[in-house]
Each structure stands twice: as structure tokens, then as C-alpha cells.
């Protein structure tokens, strides 16, 4: 198998070196690393170009647009049969590529383990899982890999989403019958938000994205208990309640300004007709 790693960047000069160093040092080197830069105004492009001069499998492309558009563009340029996504502010474990390729022998989609580091309260908050057809679909694109033909068949990331585009992608993959496997040994270390403002902003868009999912796919929360969502379990902190409150505001805001679309049905019909 050949794994193409796709990374979207914008003004990432303070941490892009850490990511590139971790990709260069992989036990199983990736087939290629595709950097899609959204016209950074700092030294991001300069740094990537320096790496590409020393490692010919690192390639830089410039493409403005949303995160979904950037990742789709990178996947389009990819020549491997696996497309693996990681964020610019992350660091890949040395066995990351090897684990993904091993697990992909039995899967169509592989989600790896995200280990967040930074301020303790921000870094230890758990994901709010969303289950579809018996599968957790909330694994983020900081550590997510697809067989390229599967990614193409379900039309990649949907640029309609401002947030939660990776959850939508996973939803459509599982909905189409593809197999998603979580590999806890495919590890990526990811920076948590380091400021209160950053935490508030992230929480707002977290809730906004969850509402976008219901606008696209209908009610996805009917089986969830509000009490369980607010309950603080052992090892969790009051930051969970704060995140939930801010996310609810984002959810409500999207409900007011958002609008339904028939793209879901069109996309499903198009995918079904090609399979």
C-alpha cells in the first residue's frame, strides 16, 4: 500500500516543522506528503519549500478556500491508494503510517488515536460520540485515513460545512456500507487550545457543526440522554460543562441562521448510481 499524507495549512510557521519532522522520521515512510497551503502570509510556505528541497516526497501546493476544499484538493493530487489526513499543528507517532497501512488491510476507513497536549483542562476533554449504524463517526480529520477509491466514491469532504465536515464524511462512508475501524496504536499528538478565547471559539464552532449535521442528515441526537451529556464522570472537569454551554450557543446560532439543503439526497443518489 502507498499512503499519501494530506495536510492543510495557513499561517502555521510556529509548528509545521514539528509535523514535518515527525513525518520524515516515520518507520514506514509515506509515499508522499502533500501540503495544501491557503495562501499563508507568514513563513509557512518558505519552511515547507526548504523541506521539499531535502525530501522529494514532500510537495507544496497553494489553494485558497475552506478546509474541505483544501483537503479535497490535496486528495485530488494524491497518487497513493490511501489518503491520510493530519493537521498542521499535530505530531505523528513514528509508527503512524505503518499502523494505518496494517489496519487498512481489513478496513475502508481507519481512524487513529488523538492524544491532546497543552493546558490540562482543555486537553483532557472527551469527544461527544455520535453513533451511526453501530459505528462511532465522530473521529476528527487530525488522524483519519481513507482508501482513495472510497474517498472518491463518496465525493470527499462536503464544502457546504463550516464545521464537522469530517463527521459528515464518516457518516456518508458508514451509511454507504464501508467499514470504519479505530486503531488505538495509530497515534497522533495534537495541541489543545492554549488560551481561554481559543477554547471558547472552538467550543462555539463545535456546537455549530453539530447543528449543521442535523440540517443535513436529520435528527441524530434522539438516542442521547441530556443528563449523561452534562454529567461529569471521573477524570473529567468543569471545563466539560463550560464547553457544553458554549457549544449549545453555537448550536442555537446555527439553527437560527442555517438552512436546509437537498444536497444530501442528491449526493446519496449520485453515489448509489456509481456503485
C-alpha positions in Angstrom: 0.0 0.0 0.0 1.1 3.6 -0.7 0.0 6.3 1.7 -0.4 9.9 0.7 -0.5 12.3 3.7 -2.6 15.4 3.1 -2.1 18.5 5.3 -3.9 21.8 5.0 -2.0 24.9 6.3 -2.5 28.6 6.9 0.0 30.6 8.9 1.4 27.5 10.5 5.1 28.6 10.8 5.3 28.0 14.6 4.5 24.3 14.4 4.8 23.0 10.8 8.4 21.9 11.4 7.3 19.6 14.2 4.8 17.9 12.0 7.2 17.5 9.0 10.0 16.2 11.2 7.6 13.5 12.6 6.6 12.5 9.0 10.1 12.3 7.8 11.0 10.1 10.8 8.3 7.5 10.2 9.3 3.9 10.5 7.4 3.4 7.2 7.9 6.5 5.2 4.8 7.9 3.5 4.6 7.6 -0.3 4.2 11.4 -0.3 3.3 14.4 1.9 1.0 16.9 0.2 0.8 20.3 1.8 -2.1 22.4 0.6 -1.5 26.0 1.8 -4.3 28.5 1.9 -2.1 31.5 0.9 -0.2 31.9 4.2 1.1 35.4 5.0 3.9 34.1 7.3 6.8 31.8 6.6 4.8 28.6 6.3 5.5 28.2 2.5 9.1 29.0 2.9 9.6 26.3 5.6 7.8 23.7 3.5 9.8 24.5 0.4 13.0 24.1 2.5 11.8 20.6 3.5 10.8 19.7 -0.1 14.3 20.5 -1.3 15.7 17.9 1.0 12.9 15.4 0.7 11.4 14.9 -2.7 8.2 13.2 -1.4 7.2 16.5 0.3 5.1 18.6 -2.1 3.7 22.1 -1.7 0.5 23.3 -3.4 -1.2 26.7 -2.9 -5.0 26.6 -2.8 -7.3 29.1 -1.1 -10.6 28.0 0.2 -12.3 26.2 3.1 -10.8 23.3 5.0 -12.9 20.9 3.0 -11.8 22.4 -0.3 -8.2 22.3 0.8 -8.3 18.6 1.8 -10.2 17.6 -1.4 -7.6 19.4 -3.5 -4.8 17.6 -1.7 -6.6 14.3 -2.1 -7.0 15.0 -5.8 -3.3 15.5 -6.1 -2.5 12.3 -4.2 -1.1 9.3 -6.1 -1.2 6.8 -3.3 -4.1 4.3 -2.8 -4.5 5.6 0.8 -5.2 9.2 1.7 -4.3 10.0 5.3 -5.2 13.3 6.9 -3.4 15.0 9.7 -3.4 18.7 10.9 -0.5 21.1 10.7 -0.4 21.5 14.5 -0.1 17.8 15.2 2.8 15.4 15.5 2.7 11.9 14.2 3.9 8.9 16.2 6.8 7.2 14.5 4.6 4.1 13.7 1.6 6.1 12.5 1.9 5.2 8.8 2.8 1.6 9.5 -0.2 1.2 11.7 -2.6 2.8 9.3 -1.5 0.6 6.4 -1.7 -2.6 8.5 -5.2 -1.8 9.7 -6.3 -0.8 6.3 -5.9 -4.4 5.1 -9.2 -5.0 6.9 -10.9 -1.7 6.6 -12.0 1.0 4.2 -11.5 3.8 6.7 -9.0 4.0 9.6 -9.4 6.4 12.5 -6.4 6.8 14.8 -6.0 7.8 18.4 -5.7 11.6 19.1 -3.6 12.4 22.2 -4.0 16.1 23.0 -1.4 18.0 25.0 -1.4 21.5 26.4 -3.4 23.1 29.2 -4.8 20.2 31.3 -8.4 21.3 31.3 -8.6 21.8 27.6 -6.6 18.7 26.6 -8.4 16.1 28.6 -12.0 16.8 27.4 -13.5 13.7 25.7 -15.3 13.7 22.4 -19.1 13.5 22.4 -19.6 10.4 20.4 -22.2 10.1 17.7 -23.1 6.6 16.7 -24.5 5.7 13.2 -25.2 2.2 12.2 -23.3 0.9 15.2 -20.2 2.9 14.4 -18.7 6.0 16.1 -18.4 8.6 13.3 -17.0 11.5 15.3 -13.3 10.8 14.7 -11.7 14.0 13.6 -9.6 14.7 10.5 -6.5 15.2 12.6 -6.0 11.4 12.4 -8.1 9.9 9.7 -7.3 7.7 6.6 -9.4 6.6 3.7 -8.8 4.2 0.8 -8.6 6.7 -2.1 -11.3 5.0 -4.2 -13.7 5.0 -1.2 -13.0 8.7 -0.6 -13.6 9.5 -4.3 -16.8 7.4 -4.4 -18.4 9.3 -1.6 -17.3 12.6 -3.1 -14.8 13.6 -0.4 -15.4 16.4 2.1 -18.5 18.5 1.6 -17.6 22.2 1.3 -21.1 23.1 2.5 -20.0 22.5 6.0 -18.4 25.3 8.0 -17.6 22.7 10.8 -17.9 18.9 11.3 -17.1 18.1 7.7 -15.1 15.1 8.8 -18.1 13.7 10.8 -20.3 14.2 7.7 -17.6 12.3 5.7 -17.6 9.4 8.1 -21.4 9.4 8.3 -21.6 9.0 4.5 -18.9 6.3 4.4 -20.7 4.2 7.1 -24.1 4.9 5.5 -22.7 3.6 2.2 -21.7 0.3 3.9 -17.9 1.0 4.2 -16.0 -0.4 7.2 -14.5 2.1 9.6 -12.0 0.8 12.2 -10.5 2.6 15.1 -6.8 1.8 15.6 -5.6 3.0 19.0 -2.0 2.4 18.0 -2.1 4.8 15.1 -1.3 7.8 17.4 -1.2 11.5 16.6 -0.3 14.1 19.3 -2.4 17.2 18.9 -2.1 20.6 20.5 -5.1 21.6 22.6 -6.3 25.2 22.6 -3.8 27.2 24.7 -6.0 30.2 25.6 -9.5 30.7 27.0 -10.5 32.6 23.9 -9.3 29.8 21.7 -11.3 27.3 23.8 -14.4 29.4 23.6 -14.1 29.8 19.8 -13.5 26.1 19.3 -16.5 25.2 21.6 -18.8 27.6 19.7 -17.9 26.1 16.3 -18.1 22.6 17.8 -21.8 23.2 18.6 -22.4 25.0 15.3 -21.1 21.9 13.4 -23.3 19.5 15.3 -26.4 21.5 14.2 -25.1 21.5 10.6 -25.1 17.7 10.8 -28.8 17.7 11.8 -29.6 20.1 9.0 -28.0 17.8 6.5 -28.9 14.4 7.9 -31.9 14.9 10.2 -32.1 14.3 14.0 -29.0 12.5 15.1 -29.4 13.0 18.9 -32.7 11.3 19.7 -30.9 8.4 21.5 -28.8 10.6 23.7 -29.6 11.4 27.3 -29.2 15.1 28.2 -28.3 14.1 31.8 -25.5 11.9 30.6 -24.1 14.7 28.4 -23.8 17.1 31.3 -22.7 14.5 33.9 -19.1 14.9 35.0 -17.5 11.5 35.1 -14.3 10.5 37.0 -11.3 12.2 35.3 -13.4 14.9 33.7 -13.5 18.5 34.8 -15.8 21.5 34.9 -14.5 22.5 31.5 -16.9 19.9 30.1 -19.9 21.9 31.3 -18.4 25.2 30.0 -17.8 23.6 26.6 -21.3 22.3 26.5 -22.8 25.7 27.3 -20.8 27.5 24.7 -21.5 24.7 22.2 -25.2 25.0 22.8 -25.0 28.7 21.9 -23.2 27.7 18.7 -25.8 25.0 18.0 -28.7 27.5 18.5 -27.0 30.2 16.4 -26.7 27.7 13.5 -30.3 26.7 14.0 -31.3 30.4 13.5 -29.0 31.3 10.6 -28.7 27.8 8.9 -30.9 26.4 6.2 -31.7 23.0 5.0 -30.5 21.7 1.7 -31.3 18.8 -0.7 -27.6 18.1 -1.2 -27.8 15.0 1.0 -30.3 13.3 -1.3 -28.6 14.4 -4.4 -25.2 13.2 -3.1 -26.7 9.8 -2.0 -28.4 9.3 -5.4 -25.2 10.1 -7.2 -23.1 7.8 -5.1 -25.6 5.0 -5.4 -25.7 5.3 -9.2 -22.0 4.9 -9.5 -21.6 1.8 -7.2 
